[in-house]
Amino acid sequence: MSEPLYTTGEMKAAEAAYPGTVEELMARAGGHVARVALELHPGARSWTVVCGGGANGGDGRIAARDLERAGKDVLVVDAKAGDTDLGDPDVVVDALFGTGFSGAPRADAAALIERMNAAAAPVLAVDLPSGVDASTGEVAGAVVDAGATVTFHGRKLGLVVAPGRFHAGSVHVADIGLEPAATEAQLVGPEILDSVPRRRERDNKYTSGHVLVVGGSPGLTGAPSLAAMAAMRADAGYVTLAAPEETLPVFEQRLLEVVKRPLPDDLGELAAKASSLAIGPGLGRGDRARALVRRALAEVALPAVVDADALYDLEPGDWPAPRVLTPHEGELGRLLGRSSAEIAAHRLASVREAAERFRCVVLLKGPDTLVAAPGRGLLVVSLGLPSLATAGTGDVLTGIVGAFLAKGMDAQNAAAAAAAAQQLASIAASQRAGLVASDLVDALPRVLDAQV
């Protein structure tokens, strides 16, 4: 259901448990680099391999030797010796820094990185692009822009989490003979949808999951409509939408299967019949809306997904039931008192901090969706397409999370499974260019059926 994502420390532990020699591991690693390099660039004649002074450089030197044995012209650039001339290669192999690197490269290394990026040749990175922190994906200075990366034993967390993921290109995992080891972070696969409860013969529309969607305001009826229909297409048996009374005529026209109710100041009576709460889409940020959110999250003893306007001005609380916050970088920045750029640069640290501060599950949206929970490991979901970067897809995600919570799933797993379903829907949708959020809603049943 998931794939381990290794930090620097976890890789060191896996290597320390190996009963053989470091030289054996390096020989396998370098050999794999050469093999992948030749598969990716079979017509390349001239190669430049940039080697640092550590084990990563040793892997690069072995790869250079194997490339020469394959009849290639190879130039080895020794960074420790101060070499800077890359020649005129068809391919550059980056073996400058490995998993032990963190922080910003020194000036001489930064200049060498810039030379690699400026070369009129594709770059193949060894283990991970130089300049990327293996444990966090953070980039503090100059960084190699690789077209592909050969990584050893397992994916490094920094290859999956932005901004590091944007520099890795296609990632090829090479088995070098280490035993699997426990990791704090896991990359979620489509199989997580197998854990979503399906309707059984003895179920009725209420026991299949009843989602109460709270949202909407004049001019903002689309967001709760998407959330409500996504909840239904994610297999909830019953969905109630509570919205301001003046907006109900719009919803009566748009939503056939959803029950509509005027939004009260106290959600207690409506919540008593539901099994989960989805609050925020299109709700607005006025005084009444904020008071409603505070009261609902403090008093309603249903698992809840909190998104969009419900995240505005949110404060930590003593929640009576599980809460899942689903911010994008800008919304998480407001919650933590930072800019969206700071969140983007430190995604991993930010989502973990938010989970601890708000004492609940936090799902940070993005191409690498990160799902953190207090005292638990991190789940990373990266299955979708760039077409998801369009308005309304977050509202669809809110509805799916609401449906999975209503089915009784653990909050962190419900959030990760919902992200997987939404992202796989971007692949199953009938179009890529011009995809709109409602296309995801239509594709959801096909995604869920595929995993039955």
HUBELLIN-V31254 format. One record per backbone hydrogen bond with DSSP energy under -0.5 kcal/mol. CO is the residue of the C=O (numbers start at 1). NH is the residue of the N-H. E is the energy in kcal/mol with one decimal. If there is no record, write none. Layout:
co->(CO & CO)
nh->(NH & NH)
e->(E & E)
This chain:
co->(1 & 3 & 5 & 6 & 7 & 8 & 9 & 10 & 11 & 12 & 13 & 15 & 21 & 22 & 23 & 24 & 25 & 26 & 27 & 28 & 29 & 30 & 31 & 32 & 33 & 34 & 35 & 36 & 37 & 41 & 45 & 46 & 46 & 47 & 48 & 48 & 49 & 49 & 50 & 51 & 51 & 54 & 55 & 56 & 57 & 58 & 59 & 60 & 61 & 62 & 63 & 64 & 65 & 66 & 67 & 68 & 72 & 73 & 74 & 75 & 75 & 76 & 77 & 77 & 78 & 79 & 84 & 90 & 91 & 92 & 92 & 93 & 93 & 94 & 95 & 98 & 101 & 103 & 106 & 107 & 108 & 109 & 110 & 111 & 112 & 113 & 114 & 115 & 116 & 119 & 122 & 123 & 123 & 123 & 124 & 125 & 125 & 126 & 129 & 130 & 131 & 132 & 133 & 133 & 134 & 137 & 138 & 144 & 147 & 148 & 149 & 149 & 150 & 151 & 152 & 155 & 156 & 156 & 157 & 157 & 161 & 161 & 163 & 164 & 165 & 165 & 167 & 170 & 171 & 172 & 172 & 174 & 174 & 184 & 185 & 186 & 186 & 187 & 188 & 189 & 190 & 191 & 192 & 193 & 200 & 204 & 206 & 209 & 209 & 209 & 210 & 210 & 211 & 211 & 212 & 212 & 213 & 213 & 214 & 217 & 221 & 222 & 223 & 224 & 225 & 226 & 227 & 228 & 229 & 230 & 231 & 232 & 238 & 239 & 240 & 240 & 241 & 241 & 242 & 243 & 244 & 244 & 245 & 247 & 247 & 248 & 249 & 250 & 250 & 251 & 254 & 259 & 261 & 262 & 265 & 267 & 268 & 270 & 271 & 276 & 277 & 278 & 279 & 280 & 280 & 281 & 286 & 287 & 288 & 289 & 290 & 291 & 292 & 293 & 294 & 295 & 296 & 297 & 299 & 300 & 303 & 304 & 305 & 305 & 306 & 307 & 308 & 309 & 311 & 317 & 322 & 323 & 324 & 325 & 327 & 328 & 329 & 330 & 331 & 332 & 333 & 333 & 339 & 340 & 341 & 342 & 343 & 344 & 346 & 347 & 348 & 349 & 350 & 351 & 352 & 353 & 354 & 355 & 355 & 361 & 362 & 362 & 363 & 364 & 367 & 369 & 370 & 370 & 371 & 372 & 373 & 378 & 379 & 380 & 380 & 381 & 385 & 386 & 388 & 390 & 391 & 392 & 393 & 394 & 395 & 396 & 397 & 398 & 399 & 400 & 401 & 402 & 403 & 404 & 405 & 410 & 411 & 412 & 413 & 414 & 415 & 416 & 417 & 418 & 419 & 420 & 421 & 422 & 423 & 423 & 424 & 424 & 425 & 432 & 436 & 436 & 437 & 437 & 438 & 439 & 440 & 441 & 441 & 443 & 444 & 445 & 446 & 447 & 448 & 449)
nh->(189 & 187 & 185 & 157 & 11 & 12 & 13 & 14 & 15 & 16 & 17 & 18 & 25 & 26 & 27 & 28 & 29 & 30 & 31 & 32 & 33 & 34 & 35 & 36 & 37 & 38 & 39 & 40 & 41 & 44 & 73 & 90 & 91 & 75 & 50 & 93 & 51 & 77 & 95 & 79 & 80 & 58 & 59 & 60 & 61 & 62 & 63 & 64 & 65 & 66 & 67 & 68 & 69 & 70 & 72 & 71 & 74 & 47 & 76 & 49 & 77 & 78 & 51 & 79 & 83 & 82 & 86 & 122 & 48 & 94 & 124 & 50 & 95 & 126 & 52 & 101 & 134 & 140 & 110 & 111 & 112 & 113 & 114 & 115 & 116 & 117 & 118 & 119 & 119 & 121 & 92 & 125 & 147 & 148 & 94 & 127 & 150 & 128 & 132 & 144 & 140 & 134 & 136 & 137 & 158 & 164 & 133 & 146 & 170 & 125 & 151 & 172 & 127 & 174 & 154 & 6 & 159 & 160 & 160 & 161 & 164 & 165 & 166 & 167 & 168 & 169 & 146 & 149 & 173 & 151 & 174 & 153 & 176 & 378 & 5 & 188 & 380 & 3 & 382 & 192 & 193 & 194 & 195 & 196 & 203 & 208 & 209 & 211 & 237 & 238 & 275 & 276 & 213 & 240 & 214 & 278 & 215 & 242 & 280 & 220 & 225 & 226 & 227 & 228 & 229 & 230 & 231 & 232 & 233 & 234 & 236 & 235 & 211 & 259 & 213 & 242 & 243 & 261 & 215 & 263 & 247 & 248 & 248 & 250 & 251 & 252 & 253 & 253 & 254 & 255 & 256 & 241 & 243 & 264 & 267 & 271 & 272 & 273 & 274 & 212 & 305 & 214 & 307 & 283 & 309 & 216 & 290 & 291 & 292 & 293 & 294 & 295 & 296 & 297 & 298 & 299 & 300 & 320 & 301 & 302 & 277 & 324 & 279 & 307 & 326 & 310 & 311 & 312 & 314 & 319 & 304 & 361 & 306 & 363 & 365 & 332 & 333 & 334 & 335 & 336 & 337 & 338 & 343 & 344 & 345 & 346 & 346 & 347 & 350 & 351 & 352 & 353 & 354 & 355 & 356 & 357 & 358 & 359 & 360 & 325 & 364 & 372 & 365 & 370 & 369 & 381 & 364 & 372 & 379 & 362 & 376 & 186 & 371 & 188 & 382 & 369 & 388 & 389 & 390 & 393 & 437 & 396 & 397 & 398 & 399 & 400 & 401 & 402 & 403 & 404 & 405 & 406 & 407 & 409 & 408 & 414 & 415 & 416 & 417 & 418 & 419 & 420 & 421 & 422 & 423 & 424 & 425 & 426 & 426 & 427 & 427 & 428 & 429 & 435 & 439 & 440 & 440 & 441 & 442 & 443 & 444 & 444 & 445 & 447 & 448 & 449 & 450 & 451 & 451 & 452)
e->(-2.7 & -3.6 & -0.7 & -2.4 & -2.1 & -2.3 & -1.9 & -1.9 & -2.4 & -2.4 & -1.4 & -1.2 & -1.4 & -2.5 & -2.3 & -2.0 & -2.6 & -3.1 & -1.9 & -2.3 & -2.2 & -2.2 & -2.2 & -2.8 & -2.7 & -2.3 & -1.9 & -2.6 & -2.2 & -1.4 & -2.5 & -2.5 & -1.3 & -2.9 & -0.6 & -3.1 & -0.7 & -2.7 & -2.6 & -2.6 & -0.5 & -1.7 & -2.4 & -1.9 & -2.1 & -1.9 & -2.2 & -2.5 & -2.2 & -2.2 & -2.3 & -2.2 & -2.1 & -1.1 & -2.1 & -2.0 & -0.6 & -3.2 & -0.5 & -2.9 & -0.6 & -0.6 & -3.0 & -0.9 & -2.1 & -1.2 & -0.7 & -0.8 & -2.2 & -0.6 & -2.9 & -2.9 & -0.9 & -2.6 & -2.5 & -1.5 & -0.7 & -0.7 & -3.1 & -2.2 & -1.6 & -2.4 & -2.3 & -1.7 & -2.1 & -2.4 & -1.9 & -1.1 & -0.6 & -2.0 & -2.6 & -0.5 & -2.6 & -1.2 & -2.7 & -0.7 & -2.6 & -2.0 & -1.9 & -2.6 & -0.5 & -0.6 & -0.7 & -2.7 & -2.9 & -1.6 & -2.3 & -0.9 & -1.8 & -2.8 & -0.7 & -3.1 & -3.9 & -3.0 & -2.2 & -2.8 & -1.8 & -0.5 & -1.4 & -2.0 & -0.6 & -1.2 & -1.2 & -1.9 & -0.8 & -0.6 & -2.5 & -2.8 & -0.5 & -2.5 & -0.5 & -3.3 & -0.6 & -1.2 & -2.1 & -0.6 & -2.7 & -2.5 & -0.5 & -1.9 & -2.0 & -1.9 & -1.6 & -1.2 & -1.8 & -1.5 & -1.5 & -0.6 & -1.2 & -1.8 & -3.3 & -1.3 & -0.7 & -2.6 & -0.5 & -2.9 & -0.5 & -3.1 & -2.4 & -3.0 & -1.4 & -2.5 & -2.2 & -2.7 & -2.4 & -2.4 & -2.1 & -1.7 & -2.8 & -1.6 & -2.1 & -1.7 & -2.4 & -2.3 & -3.2 & -0.6 & -0.6 & -2.7 & -1.8 & -2.0 & -2.0 & -0.6 & -1.1 & -1.0 & -1.5 & -2.7 & -1.1 & -0.5 & -1.5 & -2.9 & -0.6 & -3.4 & -2.1 & -0.6 & -0.5 & -3.2 & -1.6 & -1.1 & -1.2 & -2.5 & -2.5 & -3.1 & -2.2 & -2.2 & -0.9 & -1.6 & -2.5 & -2.3 & -2.4 & -2.3 & -2.4 & -2.4 & -2.8 & -2.7 & -1.6 & -2.0 & -2.6 & -0.6 & -0.6 & -1.1 & -2.3 & -2.5 & -2.4 & -0.5 & -2.1 & -2.0 & -2.0 & -1.0 & -1.7 & -1.3 & -2.2 & -1.7 & -3.3 & -3.4 & -2.4 & -2.7 & -2.1 & -1.8 & -1.9 & -2.0 & -0.9 & -3.2 & -1.7 & -2.6 & -1.8 & -1.2 & -0.5 & -0.6 & -2.3 & -2.4 & -1.9 & -2.2 & -2.4 & -2.0 & -1.9 & -2.8 & -2.8 & -0.8 & -1.2 & -2.7 & -0.6 & -2.6 & -0.7 & -1.9 & -0.6 & -2.7 & -2.9 & -0.6 & -2.2 & -2.5 & -2.0 & -2.3 & -2.9 & -3.2 & -0.5 & -2.3 & -2.0 & -2.2 & -2.6 & -1.5 & -0.7 & -1.7 & -2.1 & -2.1 & -1.9 & -2.0 & -2.7 & -2.5 & -2.1 & -2.5 & -2.7 & -2.1 & -1.0 & -1.8 & -1.9 & -3.0 & -2.2 & -2.3 & -2.8 & -2.3 & -2.2 & -2.2 & -2.6 & -2.7 & -2.5 & -2.7 & -1.7 & -0.9 & -0.7 & -0.6 & -0.7 & -2.2 & -1.8 & -1.6 & -1.6 & -0.7 & -1.0 & -1.2 & -2.0 & -1.5 & -1.3 & -0.6 & -0.5 & -1.7 & -2.5 & -2.7 & -1.7 & -0.6 & -0.8 & -1.3)
